[in-house]
């Protein structure tokens, strides 16, 4: 109870919705219109693919807060985001505990997850999105997976189809985990797999039949555009590098430094590899990239905690200094210590795919953070027991 609240309250109080977001730009426009369906024009709330992600807007529409206006709907989304984010942090802590991470490792994982801009802060800065509840579903499914409660994941997969279909990338991961645990495939496994595929499919078909969109939308066309136009563009790759550290914070450095331990964990636990692989495929499903790292973020946190748990368990001064420095740098990358600035500057740092300005300042910023962390880690590591790091 205390840890999530101690994290959420400061972020809530220090994160303001900028003036250009109160106009409900981009995806927010459609989700807010869905929540205000009685007063919004159909061209906004029946536009694909947003119109099929109905769960969060439906909940927002039921919240008894104020009148039906753009400012009121933002408040409703913020209230729901606070509650959902609290549940997400609790689920992440429970997941790390189920994986037998040390108490310090659990706290480190939760704080590192919260330090990434897109996990918590974004849901208060641009509230009218559905990603925060997608993350709640993702973490709930992962917790049920490691607890081997496979049947309980089935209704969550159906809900994921109505929340945001991206969460369905976890179906292969849970299937791999079930196979590794059971080491056989019998009638019960076949029934579970069929249910995991059929239930979300039925939900997807039903919602698409009930809500015909006013526009032509094809996920295949989006994929084709990314492959044909985005990937061959040489300017895309430095922007993707910025998006990587925007989407995952400092965690890529943690995985890279302890890559042998990470690889061993992936070999012993291929379900986490399945999450990463399917999460990488999600990057092809949209133009933006930083926010699309969200579904794989819990798996990256888990791998980082497992790889660094020998250090996180320590009480020596160098280990404690490294933990504090790592979390501070991660929060700095997540823009918890500075104003967001004008919209163009915020895009260059957080959503570089959409930015029209140069990536040089953002790349320099990331380079300085990486250099400071690597030098500090190398220096402090000399004082750790090397046996703990092998």
N, C-alpha and C positions, 0 to 999 in steps of 0.2 A: 504493500500500500504506500509506504513512505517514499521509496526510491522513485517510482514513476511520478508521484506528485512533486517531489523536489526537483525533478527534471522539467516537467511540463509547465509548472507555474511560472518559473522565470522566462521560459520561451514564450508562453502566452502573453506575459506582461510586456516583454521587450520586442514583440513582433507586431508591427502595425501593417494594416492593409493599405498600400500606397494608393494615391489618388487615381492613378491610371488603372488600378484593379477594381475600383468601386464601380466602374462602368461595365464590369463583367465581360472582359474580353475573351477571345479564343474559346476553349472548351467550356469555360465557366458560363458563358452565355447560354449554352444549350442545357447544361445541368440545372442552372437556376431557373430557366424557363420550364423545365420539367417539374420542378418543385412548385412553381407558380402557374401550373397548367391552366387554371381557370381564368387567368388574366393575361396570359402570354399568347402570342400568335403561333399557330401550328408550324410555321416555317422555321421556328426556333426549337420547339420541343419535339418535333418529329423529323429531326435530321440525323441520318445515320453517320457513324455507328453509335453516336452518343445516346440516341433515343432508346436503344436496347439495353442500356446499363441503368436499370430502373431502381435498384434497391436503395441507394443512398438518397436520390431525389425524393423517393416515396417517403422515407423516414423524415426527411427535412420538412416535407409538406404537412406532416402530422404534428410537428413541434409547435406548441402554443406560445409563440414569441411574437408580439407586435402585430403589425399589419403586413399585408402582402405588398412588399416593395423591395427594390433592389438592396437597400441597406439592411432591411430586416432579414432577407434571405441569407445575406452574408453572416449575420449574427447566428442564425439557425445552423448554418454549415459549421461555424466555429464551435458551437456547443457540441454538435455531434462529433466533430473532429477531436475535441478534447477527450470526450468519453471513449471514443474508439482508440485513440492513441494511448490512453491509459491501459486499456485492455491489451493492446499490442505489446507494450513494454512488459506487462505481467506475463504474457505468453512467451516472450523472448527469454525472460529470466527463468521461467519454468522449463523451457526447452533446454537451456544451458545446464540447468540443474539435472535434468533427465539424462543429459550426456555426461554427467559426472564432472563437470567443470568445477574448479575450486570456487569458494564464495567470492574471492577477489576476481576470479575470471568471469563469473557471472555479472558482477557489477561493471567490470571493464567492458564486457560485451554490450550491456544495455546502454552505458554512457557513450560508447563509440557509435552505436547505432543511432542514438539520439543526436549525436553531433553532426551527422550528415544532413545537409540542408533539406533534402527531399523527403525524409522520413517524418519529421515533425514540423519544423519551421515553415515549410512550404504550405502545409495544411492550414496555417494561421495567416500566412502572408497572402495566399491566393486560395481562399477557403472553398470556393464552389467547384471542387473537383471530387472525384470518387476514389482516388488512389489510396487515401488513408484507410478506408474500409477494405479495400483490396488487400492491403498489407495485413490487416487483422485476420482476414480469411487465410492468407498465405501462412502466417505464423500458427494459426490454429491447426491447419492441415499438417504442417511440419511437426508440431507437438504430438498430434495423434499418430503420426507415422512412427516416430521414435518410440512412442508408448505402445506400438503394435496394435492399436485400436483401428484396424483398417476399415471395418464396416462403418465406423462413425465418420469417416472421411467422405462417404458417398453423398449424404445430403449437403455437405459443404461444397462438393464439386458442382452440384446442381445450383446452389446459391451463387457460386463463382461465375457460372454462366450468365446469371442475371445481374451480377455486380460489375465485373469487368472480366471479359473472357481470357485476359492475359493470365489470370491465376490458374487456368487449366494446364499450364505447363508443368504443374506438379503431379499430374496423373502418371507420367512415366517414372518420375522419381519414387512415388509411393509403390508403384508396381515393381520396380527394381528392389526396393527395400523389402517388400514382401517375399520376393523370390530369394534374396540373400538369406533371409531369416528362415524360411521354410524349406528351401532347397528341394522343392518339388512343385509340380503343377497338377493339381487334381481338380475335381469338380467344384470345390469351394473357391479355388483360385480363379477358375474360369468364370464362375458366377460373379465374383467380385470385379474382375476386369470388365466383363460385359456391362455390369451396372455402372462402373466408373466411366464408361464410354457412352452408354445409352442415356443415362439420366441427364448429364449436361447437354447432350444432343437434343433430347426432347425439350429441355428448357429453352435452348437456343431457337429451335424451330417454332416453339409456341410463342415466344416473345416477338419474333420476327413476323409471324403471321398476325399477331394481335396489333402490331404497330408498324404499318407500312410506311416507309420513309418518304419524304417529299423530294429526296434527291437520289441520284444514282451513286451507289457506293460499292466498291469492290476491293477487298483486302488483297486480292491478287494484283490489282493495278498498283496499289501502294508498294507491294513487294517488288514489282517490276521497276517502278520508278527509283526505288532505293538502289537496286542492283545496276540499272542502266545509267542513271544520272548521278547518284550520290557517291557510290563507291569509286568510280573512275576519276572523280574530281580530286586533283592533288590538294586543293584547299580544304577538303573534307577531313583529312587525317590529323592535322594539328588541332582541328576543332574537336575531333573525336577524343584526342588525348586530354584536352581540357574537360570534356564531358565525362571522361572516365573518373577523374578526380573530383568532379562535381557530383557525380552519381554515387561514388563509393568512398569519398573522403580519402583518408590516409591509408585505408585498408589494403589497397594494392601494394603499397610498400611493405606492409607487414607480411603479406603472402610471398612477395618476391624475396625478402630477406631469409625467410625460413622455408624456401621452396621444397627442400627435401622432406621436411616434416609434413608439409601440405600434401605433397604427392603421395607420401605413405598413407596419410589419412584418406585420400581419395581412392587409393587402391584397396584399402580395407573397408571403405564405406562408399561404394560406387553410386549410391543414391544421391550423395552430394555432388558428384560429378554430373549426374543426370540433371540436377537443378541448374548447375552452371551452364551446361550445354544447351538446355532448353531456354534458359535465360538469355544466352547469347543469340539464339534464334529470334527472340522477341525484338532485338535491336533492328531486325530487318522489317519489322511490322509498323514502323512509324518514322517520320522524318526526324523528330527530336530524338536525342539519345540519352541525355543525362537522366531524365525521369524514367526512362525505360530500363534502367539498371535496378529499379526498385524490387521487382520480384526475386532477383537473385541476391539481394543485399543480406537477408537473414542467413543464407548459406555461407556467404563470404565472412560474415561476423563469426559464425560457428567455426569455420576453418581457422580464422585468425586466433580465436580464443584457444582452440585445441593446440595449435602450433606453438603458441607463446605461453601456455599455462604453466610450464616449469618456471618461467620468470615471474608470472603473475602471482604464483604461490609464495614467492620470496618476500621477506620482510627487510632485506638489506637496503641500505640507503640508495645505492645505485639503481636497484630494481624499482624502488618507489619513485625515484627521480625520472626514470625512463617512462613509467606509467603516466605520471603527471604530464610530462612533456608531450607524449604521444596523444593524449586526450586533448590537450590544449591546442596542438597543431591541427588535430582533426576538427575541432570546433571552429578554429580559424578558417579552415577551408570551407566549412559550412556556413560562414558569415554570421557567426554568433557574437562577434566582438566589434563589429563595425556597421555603420549604416549601409543599406543596400545601394544607395546612390540613385542616379537617374536610370530610367528604364534601359537605355542602351548599354550602360556600364554593367547593370545587373545581368543582362542577357549575355554579355561577353564572358562573364565569370561563371554563370550558372547554366545557361542554355545556349552555348556557343553556336550551335547549328543555325539559330535564328538571328544571330548578331550580325550587324553590318559593319562593326568596327574591327580593328586589327586584333589578332589573338596574341600579339607579342606581350602586352602587359600581363595577361593571364598566364601565359607560359612562363614568364619570368617569375611571377608569384609562386607558381607551382614548383619551379626549379629551386627557388630559395627554401621553400618548406621542405622539399625532398632532401636538399643538401644538409640543412640543419638537422633533420631527423637522422639521416644516415651517419653523419659525423658523430652526433651524440650517441647513437646506438653503438657504433664501433668503439668509441671511447669507454662508454659505460660497460660494454660487454667484457672488456678486459678484466673487470673486477667481479664478474659473475663466475660461478663455477662452470667451467667449460663442459663438464659432464652433463649439466642440465640442458645444454643447448645442442647436444649431439643426438 
